[in-house]
Amino acid sequence: MPLLSLVTSCTNPKLSLSTKVNGKEGEPQNPAPLLRKQVKFVKNLAPPIMAAILVLSPICNDPVSVAQTVDIQRGASLFHQACIGCHDAGGNVIQPGATLFSKDLQRNGVDTEEEIYRVTYFGKGRMPGFGENCTPRGQCTFGARLPDEDIKLLAEFVKLQADQGWPKIQGIED
Ligand code: HEC
């Protein structure tokens, strides 16, 4: 147990007061070896402390922020696969007045997660729908349809990115 070994190395004189500071040198004659002893003491102590920190750290992590990070990464990678061809960096290469930036979303009445979901699911104009039950066929993508939860995640992702002015997502290259 790391915690146990932390206690042990604090109290065990063999570890903390080891005289085998430097095997090749003779008896300590100046303050330097003492300093080395202290260094050695810290070195002995460091791994158990690190182990204890590592063991304890999951308890200290905020599970909400971890989950959110994962979702953004997944949203970004979905976006990268399905949307980036027309909406690179939140723009719109087909219809410049219908970008995924807040001002366009607002003007076009698509500035809520629900509306973004609808447009992504059923398509609109020259934007194909990606929903599994998207109809009519001509309005839907010829590529792979997306499960509902992926579209939900995409809607959350697009909304979040729009609110923040489409910052680059680390780890996703475009
Ligand atoms: C083939 C090109 C194309 C692809 C791929 C595409 N879109 Fe679009 N998207 C468009 C076009 C064109 C519009 C404008 C539609 C209109 O208003 O008539 C649009 C509009 C939108 C809008 C509304 C924007 C606004 O300001 O009105 C949202 C939200 C959107 N797309 C999300 C997505 C998402 C999410 C994906 C990926 C799942 C995606 N799009 C994939 C072409 C595309």
Residues whose N, C-alpha, C, O or C-beta is under 5 A from the ligand:
A	BS01	HEC	A82 C83 G85 C86 I94 Q95 G97 A98 T99 L100 D104 L105 N108 V110 I116 V119 T120 K124 G125 R126 M127 P128 F130 L154
